[in-house]
Amino acid sequence: MSRIKKTFAILKANNKKALIPYIIAGDPHPKFTVDLMHTMVENGADIIELGVPFSDPMADGPVIQRASERALVHKVGLRKVLSLVKEFRVKDNCTPVVLMGYANPIEAMGFGTFTTAAKGAGVDGVLTVDYPPEESEDFIAELNKNDMDCIFLLSPTTEAKRIDLVAKQATGFLYYVSLKGVTGSANLDVDEVKARVAEIRKQTDLPIGVGFGVKDAATAKSVAAFADAVVVGSRTVLTVEQSSEETLMSNIGTLIQELRTAID
């Protein structure tokens, strides 16, 4: 059983929902990334979504774009991200790590090279924003070969036929984008998201995580009432941006604690 599947199974048995915070690897400096990952776990994160810095993160709003720019200043590419995951695994061999990024760095490395290296580093799943399910057969095969989950996005405009296609190809969990637009771009309509998640559940048994609009503990609590996981991205990245080196770990720890308490 994969770490992601095991995590969701344990949470379900305990009537709890997953908290999945997101940070960009290398932001504000690569020397902080592993400690940030451990801090999030220590304060209640169940799965870590680790962003791969990219120069044109088209699904991301300005907060995450700035984080990518800060990481790229320090030359944090895909290979460096994998080395940070490997370093994280020295102390934590239980918490699932999902890489979220774009196709270009993976294409440059090559499917086989990437998946082998990611598996060796301890990556559990990969969410590649611009790999549509219609064109992901080879990539999914490589991930499956290395026992890693392929996670796909669903949006408010995804039609039922395409949800069915995604549900058949995805493993681990489905990530529902709760609003139209980029990350952190609007306030979500919780009732609308709840209805949409209910429709998706009719077509899959996979856990469903909700993100792209969870900005605070109150929203996290509302989403956790019907979703299997709450993904928090821009809010976490903004906390990193607004913290000094001295306050970085404590500020992230406090935020994760607040989200965990609200979700529970």
C-alpha positions in Angstrom: 0.0 0.0 0.0 1.4 3.4 -1.0 2.1 6.0 1.7 -0.7 8.2 0.2 -3.3 5.4 0.2 -2.2 4.4 3.7 -2.5 7.9 5.0 -6.0 8.4 3.7 -7.0 4.9 5.1 -5.8 5.8 8.6 -7.5 9.2 8.5 -10.8 7.7 7.4 -10.6 5.1 10.1 -10.2 7.9 12.6 -12.9 10.1 11.0 -10.3 12.8 10.1 -9.5 14.7 7.0 -6.1 15.3 5.4 -4.3 18.6 5.7 -2.1 19.1 2.7 0.0 22.3 2.9 2.0 23.5 -0.1 5.3 25.2 -0.3 7.7 25.9 -3.2 11.0 24.0 -2.8 13.9 26.5 -2.3 11.7 29.4 -1.1 12.9 31.6 0.5 16.2 29.6 0.3 16.9 25.9 -0.2 18.5 25.7 3.3 15.1 26.1 4.9 13.0 23.7 2.8 13.6 20.5 4.7 13.1 22.1 8.1 9.9 23.7 6.8 8.7 20.3 5.7 9.4 18.8 9.1 7.8 21.8 10.9 4.6 21.3 8.9 4.4 17.6 9.8 5.1 18.3 13.4 2.2 20.7 13.6 -0.4 18.6 11.8 0.3 18.2 8.1 -0.7 14.8 6.7 0.7 15.1 3.2 3.2 17.6 1.9 2.7 19.1 -1.6 6.1 20.4 -2.7 6.2 22.8 -5.6 8.9 22.5 -8.3 10.0 26.1 -9.1 9.2 27.0 -12.7 9.7 30.2 -14.7 6.1 30.3 -16.1 3.7 28.7 -13.5 0.6 29.4 -15.5 -1.9 27.9 -13.0 -0.5 30.0 -10.1 -1.3 33.5 -8.9 1.2 36.2 -8.0 2.0 34.8 -4.5 3.3 31.5 -5.8 4.9 33.1 -8.9 7.0 35.2 -6.6 8.0 32.1 -4.6 9.1 30.4 -7.8 11.2 33.4 -8.7 12.8 33.5 -5.3 13.7 29.8 -5.5 15.0 30.1 -9.1 17.4 32.8 -8.0 19.0 30.1 -5.9 19.2 27.8 -9.0 16.6 25.3 -7.5 15.7 23.0 -10.3 14.0 19.6 -10.4 17.2 17.7 -9.4 17.7 19.9 -6.4 14.0 19.4 -5.4 14.6 15.7 -5.5 17.7 16.0 -3.4 15.7 18.0 -0.8 13.0 15.2 -0.7 15.8 12.7 -0.1 17.1 14.7 2.7 13.6 15.0 4.3 13.4 11.2 4.1 16.4 10.8 6.4 14.2 11.7 9.4 10.7 11.1 8.0 9.9 7.9 6.1 6.1 8.1 6.7 4.7 11.4 5.5 3.7 11.3 1.8 5.3 13.9 -0.5 3.6 15.0 -3.7 5.5 17.0 -6.3 3.4 19.7 -8.0 4.8 21.3 -11.1 4.9 21.6 -14.9 5.8 19.4 -17.8 8.9 21.2 -19.0 11.4 20.1 -16.3 10.2 16.5 -16.5 10.4 16.5 -20.3 13.9 17.9 -20.1 15.0 15.2 -17.7 13.0 12.4 -19.4 10.2 10.3 -18.1 12.3 7.3 -17.2 15.1 9.3 -15.6 12.7 11.4 -13.6 10.5 8.7 -12.3 13.5 6.5 -11.2 15.1 9.5 -9.5 11.9 10.6 -7.8 11.2 7.1 -6.5 14.8 6.9 -5.2 14.3 10.2 -3.4 11.1 9.1 -1.7 8.5 10.9 -3.8 5.0 9.4 -3.5 3.0 11.2 -6.1 3.3 13.7 -8.9 0.8 16.3 -10.1 1.8 17.9 -13.4 -0.5 20.8 -14.2 0.0 20.7 -18.0 -0.1 17.0 -18.6 -3.7 16.4 -19.7 -5.0 12.8 -19.1 -5.4 12.4 -22.9 -1.7 12.7 -23.3 -0.3 11.1 -20.1 -0.4 7.4 -20.9 3.4 7.0 -21.1 4.0 9.2 -18.1 1.4 7.3 -16.0 3.1 4.0 -17.1 6.4 5.2 -15.8 4.9 6.3 -12.5 3.1 3.0 -12.1 6.3 1.2 -12.8 7.9 3.0 -9.9 4.9 2.7 -7.5 4.1 6.4 -7.5 0.7 8.0 -7.8 -0.4 10.2 -10.6 -2.7 13.0 -9.4 -4.9 15.0 -11.7 -6.7 18.3 -11.3 -10.5 18.7 -11.8 -12.1 22.1 -12.2 -15.5 23.7 -12.0 -15.7 23.4 -15.8 -14.7 19.8 -16.1 -17.5 17.8 -17.8 -18.7 14.5 -16.6 -17.2 12.5 -19.5 -13.7 14.0 -18.7 -14.2 13.4 -14.9 -14.7 9.7 -15.8 -11.5 9.7 -17.9 -9.5 11.3 -15.1 -10.9 9.1 -12.4 -9.9 6.0 -14.4 -6.3 7.2 -14.8 -5.6 8.9 -11.5 -4.3 7.2 -8.4 -3.7 8.5 -4.8 -6.4 11.3 -4.8 -8.1 13.8 -7.0 -7.4 17.4 -6.6 -10.5 19.6 -7.2 -9.7 23.2 -8.1 -12.4 25.0 -6.2 -12.6 28.1 -8.4 -12.0 29.4 -11.9 -8.7 31.1 -12.3 -5.2 30.8 -10.7 -4.2 30.0 -7.2 -5.3 32.4 -4.5 -7.4 34.4 -6.9 -10.8 34.6 -5.3 -13.1 33.6 -2.4 -14.7 30.3 -3.0 -18.4 29.5 -2.8 -18.4 26.7 -0.3 -21.9 25.5 -1.2 -21.1 25.4 -4.9 -17.9 23.4 -4.2 -19.7 21.0 -1.9 -22.3 20.3 -4.7 -19.5 19.8 -7.2 -17.6 17.4 -5.0 -20.7 15.4 -4.5 -21.1 15.0 -8.2 -17.5 13.9 -8.6 -18.0 11.3 -5.9 -20.5 9.5 -8.1 -17.8 8.7 -10.5 -14.9 7.7 -8.3 -13.9 6.0 -5.0 -10.7 8.0 -4.8 -10.3 10.6 -2.0 -11.0 14.1 -3.1 -8.9 17.1 -2.0 -10.0 20.7 -2.5 -7.6 23.6 -3.0 -7.0 26.9 -4.8 -9.3 28.9 -2.5 -8.6 27.9 1.1 -7.3 31.1 2.6 -7.9 30.7 6.3 -8.9 28.3 9.1 -12.6 29.1 8.7 -12.6 28.1 5.0 -10.5 25.0 5.8 -13.1 23.9 8.3 -16.0 24.5 5.9 -14.2 22.5 3.2 -13.2 19.7 5.5 -16.9 19.0 6.2 -17.3 17.4 2.8 -13.9 16.9 1.2 -11.4 14.2 2.1 -8.5 16.6 2.1 -7.9 20.4 2.3 -5.0 21.7 0.3 -3.6 25.1 1.4 -1.2 26.7 -1.0 -1.1 30.5 -1.4 -1.8 31.1 2.3 1.2 28.9 3.3 3.5 30.5 0.7 2.4 34.0 1.7 3.3 33.2 5.3 6.8 32.1 4.1 7.1 35.4 2.1 6.1 37.6 5.1 8.3 35.9 7.6 11.9 36.7 8.6 14.5 34.0 8.9 14.0 34.1 12.6 10.2 33.8 12.6 9.8 31.5 9.6 9.5 28.2 11.4 7.3 29.5 14.2 5.0 31.3 11.8 4.5 28.2 9.6 4.0 26.1 12.7 1.4 28.4 14.0 -0.5 28.5 10.7 -0.5 24.7 10.3 -1.7 24.3 13.9 -4.6 26.7 13.3 -5.6 24.9 10.1 -5.3 21.5 11.8 -7.5 22.6 14.7 -10.1 24.0 12.4 -10.2 20.9 10.2 -10.5 18.6 13.2 
